[in-house]
Amino acid sequence: MALGEQVYGYFMPTVNLMGAGAAKKVGEQLAVQGGKKALIVTDAFLAQIGMADEIKANIEAAGAQAVIFAGAEPNPTDNNVHDGLKVYRENDCDSIVSLGGGSSHDCAKGIGIVATNGGNIREYEGIDKSAKAMPPFIAVNTTAGTASEMTRFCIITDTDRHVKMAIVDWRCTPNVAINDPLLMMKKPPALTAATGMDALTHAVEAYVSTIATPVTDSAALMAIKLISENLRTAVANGDNFEARDKMAYAEFLAGMAFNNASLGYVHAMAHQLGGFYNLPHGVCNAILLPHVERFNLIASPQRFADIAVAMGENIEGLSTREAADVALAAIEKLSADIGIPAGLSELNVKEADLKIMAENAMKDACSFTNPRKATLEDVIQIYKNAM
């Protein structure tokens, strides 16, 4: 390749279904993918309220079989993957359907990678470590946040190291992504807030990423706009269909952006908080976001000015630097309005753990595209600022 040339990839599921009632297409889509017996990967709550049984019935009505694995924990672990793989193999499954938010989708990705590639999920930490395609994989999403239903990212906690492994592999991109806002209507305010801020973090980090492109920029800015306009309403009134529908589009657009432009230190640092303390990923992102971006601001102030505009802020008469500050203030105001904790100390994070978490964050795959390069001391200080 000649000096100065750089090729950008663009990764997406082959089929993406959105809108009210989209989840009813899962059986039909499984048949198209050739699945005869699917492992439904979900969490205990969705199994308990019967949502997993509804998906199972839909699959069976289309002529296939399904078995439910409800062992995906909020921060899925290598043990969850191992347990799910055991159910997959014991039942002679040939396909996977994930139901839930990022935890279910990531757990399903881990199961699928090992089902066809063998070994232990820990062997696939990093970028494109698998060699074989996963089984046919359909992701049915129930939260407006992680976008794991349509990305090549898989986050699994290594229970020995207490580290969230970032597995970035184009082969774990679902074949079909389904986003049905009707499945998101009853989500509680705190979960809506956390997942919504996760989506905002995806969009912001993708927009200021070192490998952002005009294609990812367009998705990121629209996601930021939709989140700014609809997240407060979705948190205040979970039965507001329009807000839920717009948030479903927003999280998907944010996924399109970061799936191709990647992320930055917010996610690299949040992964360590999740690995050490088993904390909600979206909450960690929300707390860290303004602090990391305040560090990043000098790298691309115009980009932050653009974010301020996307968030509906008036920057007329301001310098680019002043407008960038407005963006950070708007992010902090949104977090406060929807009840995100003010700092990591409220989550019982200990300063004694900051150094090891910072060291691990600097090795995380998400850190490589952060717009400003940080030293270990910089990352520790960002953690301290967020306390």
C-alpha positions in Angstrom: 0.0 0.0 0.0 1.4 3.4 -0.9 2.4 5.9 1.8 -0.6 7.9 3.0 -3.2 5.3 1.8 -5.7 4.0 4.4 -8.6 1.7 3.8 -11.7 1.9 6.0 -14.0 -1.0 6.5 -17.8 -0.8 7.1 -19.5 -3.6 9.1 -23.2 -4.2 9.4 -25.6 -7.1 9.8 -26.9 -8.3 6.5 -30.5 -7.8 7.5 -31.8 -5.1 9.9 -35.5 -5.0 10.9 -36.9 -2.1 12.9 -40.3 -0.9 14.0 -43.3 -2.0 16.0 -43.9 -5.8 15.6 -40.4 -6.5 14.1 -39.8 -9.2 16.8 -42.6 -11.3 15.2 -40.3 -11.9 12.3 -37.7 -13.9 14.2 -39.0 -17.4 13.2 -39.2 -16.3 9.6 -35.7 -15.0 9.6 -34.3 -18.1 11.3 -35.8 -20.2 8.5 -34.1 -17.9 6.0 -30.8 -18.4 7.8 -31.3 -22.2 7.7 -31.6 -22.7 11.4 -33.4 -25.8 12.6 -32.7 -25.7 16.3 -31.9 -22.4 18.0 -30.3 -21.7 21.3 -32.1 -18.7 22.7 -29.6 -16.7 24.9 -31.3 -14.4 27.3 -31.3 -13.3 31.0 -33.2 -14.6 34.0 -35.6 -11.7 34.0 -36.7 -11.9 30.4 -37.2 -15.7 30.9 -39.2 -15.1 34.0 -41.6 -12.7 32.5 -42.2 -15.0 29.5 -40.6 -12.9 26.7 -38.2 -15.7 25.9 -41.1 -18.2 25.7 -42.8 -15.9 23.2 -39.7 -15.9 21.0 -39.5 -19.7 21.3 -43.2 -20.0 20.3 -42.6 -17.8 17.3 -39.7 -19.9 16.2 -41.7 -23.1 16.6 -44.6 -21.6 14.7 -42.2 -21.2 11.8 -41.2 -24.9 11.8 -38.0 -24.9 13.8 -37.1 -25.9 17.4 -35.6 -23.8 20.2 -34.1 -24.2 23.7 -33.7 -21.4 26.2 -30.5 -20.6 28.0 -31.3 -17.8 30.6 -27.8 -17.6 32.1 -26.6 -14.2 30.6 -25.6 -12.1 33.6 -25.6 -8.2 33.5 -21.9 -8.2 32.8 -21.5 -11.6 31.0 -18.6 -13.7 32.0 -16.4 -16.5 30.6 -18.4 -18.8 32.8 -21.7 -17.7 31.3 -20.2 -18.5 27.8 -19.0 -21.9 29.0 -22.4 -22.7 30.5 -24.3 -21.6 27.4 -22.0 -23.5 25.1 -22.7 -26.7 27.1 -26.5 -26.2 26.6 -25.9 -25.5 22.9 -23.9 -28.7 22.4 -26.1 -31.0 24.6 -29.2 -30.0 22.6 -27.5 -30.3 19.2 -28.3 -26.7 18.3 -27.3 -25.3 15.0 -28.1 -21.6 15.4 -28.4 -18.8 18.0 -31.0 -16.2 18.8 -30.1 -13.6 21.5 -32.9 -11.8 23.3 -32.2 -8.8 25.6 -29.7 -6.0 25.8 -25.9 -6.1 25.4 -25.4 -8.7 28.0 -27.5 -11.3 26.2 -26.1 -10.4 22.8 -22.4 -10.5 24.0 -22.9 -13.8 25.8 -24.4 -15.2 22.6 -21.5 -14.0 20.5 -19.1 -15.6 22.9 -21.0 -18.9 22.7 -21.1 -18.7 18.9 -17.4 -17.9 18.5 -16.4 -20.9 20.6 -19.0 -23.2 19.1 -17.4 -23.1 15.7 -13.8 -22.2 16.6 -13.2 -24.2 19.7 -11.0 -23.5 22.7 -11.9 -20.9 25.4 -13.4 -17.5 24.8 -10.4 -15.9 26.5 -8.4 -16.9 23.4 -10.3 -14.4 21.3 -9.6 -11.2 23.1 -8.4 -8.6 20.7 -9.2 -8.0 17.0 -10.3 -10.6 14.5 -8.9 -13.6 16.4 -11.5 -16.2 15.1 -11.0 -18.2 11.9 -14.4 -19.7 11.3 -17.9 -18.2 10.9 -20.3 -18.4 13.8 -23.6 -20.4 13.5 -26.5 -18.5 12.0 -27.2 -15.7 14.5 -30.2 -13.4 15.0 -30.2 -10.7 17.7 -33.5 -9.5 19.1 -32.9 -6.3 21.0 -34.9 -5.1 24.1 -32.9 -2.0 25.2 -31.9 1.3 23.5 -28.3 1.3 24.4 -25.4 -1.0 23.6 -26.2 -1.7 19.9 -24.6 -5.1 20.5 -27.4 -6.5 18.4 -25.7 -5.1 15.3 -22.0 -4.7 16.1 -18.8 -6.8 15.8 -18.0 -5.9 19.5 -18.3 -8.5 22.2 -17.4 -7.7 25.9 -16.9 -10.7 28.2 -15.5 -10.6 31.8 -12.5 -12.7 32.5 -13.4 -13.9 36.0 -9.7 -14.8 36.9 -8.3 -11.4 36.0 -11.4 -9.3 36.8 -11.0 -7.7 33.4 -13.6 -7.1 30.7 -12.2 -8.5 27.5 -12.8 -6.5 24.4 -13.4 -9.0 21.5 -13.7 -7.1 18.2 -14.3 -9.5 15.4 -16.3 -9.1 12.2 -17.3 -12.7 12.3 -19.4 -12.1 15.5 -21.6 -9.5 13.7 -25.2 -10.9 13.8 -26.7 -12.0 10.5 -30.0 -10.4 11.5 -30.6 -7.5 13.9 -34.2 -6.9 15.2 -35.1 -3.7 17.0 -38.7 -3.6 18.1 -39.6 -0.6 20.3 -42.6 -2.5 21.7 -40.1 -4.7 23.6 -38.6 -1.6 25.2 -41.7 0.0 26.5 -41.7 -1.3 30.0 -38.0 -0.8 30.8 -37.6 1.0 34.2 -36.3 4.6 34.3 -32.9 3.8 35.7 -32.2 1.2 33.0 -33.5 3.6 30.3 -31.2 6.3 31.5 -28.1 4.1 31.7 -28.6 2.5 28.3 -29.4 5.9 26.7 -26.2 7.4 28.0 -24.3 4.3 26.7 -25.7 5.1 23.3 -24.7 8.8 23.6 -21.2 7.7 24.6 -21.0 5.5 21.5 -21.9 8.4 19.3 -19.6 10.9 20.9 -16.6 8.6 21.0 -17.2 7.6 17.4 -17.5 11.2 16.2 -14.1 12.2 17.8 -12.4 8.9 16.9 -9.2 9.0 15.0 -10.7 6.8 12.3 -14.0 8.6 11.9 -15.3 9.0 8.3 -18.1 11.0 6.7 -20.2 7.9 6.8 -19.8 7.3 10.6 -20.0 11.1 11.2 -23.5 11.3 9.8 -24.7 8.4 11.9 -23.1 9.7 15.1 -24.5 13.3 14.8 -28.0 12.1 14.1 -27.8 9.7 17.1 -26.6 12.6 19.3 -29.5 14.7 18.1 -32.2 12.0 18.7 -30.8 11.1 22.1 -30.8 14.8 23.2 -34.4 15.2 22.0 -35.9 12.0 23.4 -33.9 10.4 26.3 -35.4 12.7 28.9 -38.9 11.8 27.8 -38.2 8.1 27.6 -36.9 8.2 31.2 -39.8 10.3 32.4 -42.5 8.3 30.7 -41.5 4.8 29.6 -44.9 4.3 27.8 -44.2 7.1 25.4 -44.0 5.2 22.1 -42.5 8.0 20.0 -39.7 8.5 22.5 -39.0 4.8 22.6 -39.1 4.5 18.8 -36.7 7.4 18.4 -34.3 6.0 21.0 -34.3 2.7 19.2 -33.2 4.5 16.0 -30.7 6.5 18.0 -29.0 3.5 19.6 -28.8 1.8 16.2 -27.3 4.8 14.5 -24.8 5.1 17.3 -24.0 1.5 16.8 -23.4 2.1 13.1 -21.0 4.8 14.0 -18.8 3.1 16.6 -19.0 -0.3 14.9 -16.9 1.3 12.2 -15.1 4.2 13.8 -14.5 2.4 17.1 -14.4 4.1 20.5 -12.0 5.7 23.0 -10.9 6.0 26.6 -14.4 6.2 28.0 -15.2 2.6 27.1 -11.6 1.5 27.8 -11.9 2.8 31.4 -15.5 1.8 31.9 -14.7 -1.8 31.0 -12.3 -1.9 34.0 -14.9 -0.6 36.4 -17.3 -3.3 35.1 -14.6 -6.0 35.5 -13.5 -4.9 39.0 -16.8 -4.0 40.5 -19.5 -5.5 38.3 -21.0 -2.1 37.8 -23.6 -1.1 35.2 -21.8 -0.3 32.0 -24.0 2.6 30.9 -23.7 4.3 34.3 -19.9 4.0 34.2 -19.8 5.5 30.7 -22.1 8.3 31.6 -20.0 9.3 34.6 -16.7 9.1 32.7 -17.9 10.7 29.5 -17.5 14.4 30.3 -14.2 13.9 32.1 -12.6 11.9 29.3 -13.9 14.4 26.7 -12.6 17.3 28.7 -9.2 15.7 28.4 -9.7 15.1 24.7 -11.1 18.5 23.9 -7.9 20.2 22.7 -7.4 17.4 20.1 -10.5 18.4 18.1 -12.4 21.4 19.5 -14.4 21.8 16.3 -15.8 18.3 16.6 -17.0 19.2 20.1 -18.6 22.4 18.8 -20.5 20.2 16.3 -21.7 18.0 19.2 -23.0 21.1 20.9 -25.1 21.9 17.9 -26.3 18.3 17.6 -27.5 18.5 21.2 -29.6 21.6 20.4 -27.3 24.1 22.1 -27.1 27.7 20.8 -23.4 28.5 20.1 -24.0 31.7 18.1 -21.2 34.3 18.8 -19.0 31.8 20.6 -15.5 30.8 19.7 -14.9 27.2 18.7 -13.3 26.5 22.1 -16.2 28.1 23.9 -18.7 26.1 21.9 -16.8 22.9 22.7 -17.2 23.7 26.4 -20.9 24.1 25.8 -21.0 20.5 24.5 -19.5 19.1 27.7 -21.9 21.2 29.9 -24.8 19.8 27.9 -23.7 16.2 28.4 -23.4 16.8 32.2 -26.8 18.5 32.3 -28.4 15.5 30.5 -26.8 13.0 32.9 -28.0 15.0 35.9 -31.6 15.4 34.5 -32.0 11.7 34.1 -30.6 10.7 37.5 -27.1 9.4 36.7 -24.9 9.4 39.8 -22.6 12.4 40.0 -19.3 10.5 40.5 -17.7 7.1 40.9 -17.4 7.5 44.6 -21.2 7.0 44.8 -20.6 3.5 43.2 -18.0 2.7 45.9 -15.0 2.8 43.6 -11.8 2.7 45.6 -8.8 5.0 44.8 -6.5 2.1 45.6 -7.7 0.3 42.5 -7.3 3.2 40.0 -3.7 2.4 39.0 -4.3 -1.2 38.0 -7.5 -0.2 36.2 -5.7 2.5 34.4 -3.0 0.1 33.3 -5.6 -2.3 32.0 -7.5 0.5 30.3 -4.5 1.5 28.3 -4.3 -2.1 26.9 -8.0 -2.2 26.0 -8.7 -2.3 22.2 -11.1 0.7 22.5 -8.2 3.0 23.6 -6.4 2.8 20.3 -8.7 5.3 18.5 -8.9 7.9 21.2 -8.2 11.3 19.7 -5.6 12.3 22.4 -2.9 9.9 23.6 -2.7 9.6 27.3 -0.1 8.5 29.8 -0.8 6.2 32.7 -0.8 9.3 35.0 -3.4 11.0 32.7 -5.7 8.0 32.9 -5.4 7.8 36.7 -6.1 11.5 36.9 -9.2 11.2 34.8 -10.5 8.4 37.1 -9.8 10.7 40.1 -11.6 13.6 38.4 -14.6 11.4 37.9 -14.7 10.3 41.6 
